Amino acid sequence: MGQYSIPAFNEFIDEMHEHFAKGLPEVEQWEGVRPLLRKLISDDALLEASKGWERKKGREYILHHDPEYDFFVGALVREPKHTAMAHDHGPTWTIYGVLDGQEVTHVYERTDDGSKEGYAELELKVRSDAPAGTVDIVPPHIPHAENGNSPRSVAITVRTTKPGSYDQVMFNLETGKTGTSRGLVLVPLAI
């Protein structure tokens, strides 16, 4: 028996260890997380447990930070009609699985040359609906935003490492102004 009360979560962590132990090239490694997360977010016990997780803007729950491979598993619980500022995750990969509710994902492309400090021009590249069961991959340095499209939504994130240990860029779509952030407030959550 694993350290978590939800059997599917223990199985997910075991499968992540097996996957990371293969030493695959970076893109292949992170693409391989998608089916593992898709399986996890289809688990009824995890869905039921998530119904008791408090929603609060600006917060991400810590579900697991791996001591061996450094990957981070978190949970985001969105308020009604949550709207995120466009941002990137710096040098990290993020695999994002919608466990409950509906969201809308926006992926942007930078159209300026990056020469003007504190400024960026972004163009919407993809807008896609993300109902429960959707798993998206966000490579390093890709501007994006996940917005709520239901009274409540829950997403499970798998990241290269624990948020807060790297800078991410925040983009103001109206003014073009950019800034850096260390991410959301992290709160441990026992599952």
Beta strands, then each sheet from edge to edge (+ up, - down):
strand 1: 59-65
strand 2: 72-78
strand 3: 86-87
strand 4: 94-100
strand 5: 102-110
strand 6: 122-131
strand 7: 135-138
strand 8: 144-148
strand 9: 153-159
strand 10: 168-171
strand 11: 178-181
strand 12: 185-188
sheet 1: 7+ 4- 9+ 2- 1+ 12+
sheet 2: 3+ 10- 11+
sheet 3: 6+ 5- 8+
end
